[in-house]
């Protein structure tokens, strides 16, 4: 991808992301338009919205609060999003990526997975994974054991590019 194309791609991605920057006291320092659409205008106020409740869960469970945490397929103020919360020790930055539920997206995903050779069962499992469902929830919904699901997932990941394989164990 040429530099000009990369810049256009980044700017387009920026138009899809909600960005909110808070100080360590959780006062909002900056919000872009998408963040305002999701959470309302919060600049100058202490944030108690969903992403900060998610961050609090990380904070109370972690010996070190600096770093980043991804919450896939979570609900923030009535919107389904992937949320990335980054604490650099000075600011807490939240990136929200809206998960639009349009049919076109699912058709493209299904075509991609079929091209990679996934079976009907594997397609169904991957759709649930892409929706952010946990292994336990998928196994329960499909009436299969977690061990059987893990076998399916291992078979699926063998068919997919390495970049699509999870970097950590799924719960």
PyMOL commands that set and color helices and strands:
alter all, ss='L'
color gray80, all
select helices_A, chain A and resi 3-16+33-39+50-61+103-115+120-130+135-142+146-159+162-164
alter helices_A, ss='H'
color red, helices_A
select strands_A, chain A and resi 17-23+28-31+67-76+79-87+91-98
alter strands_A, ss='S'
color yellow, strands_A
deselect
rebuild
show_as cartoon
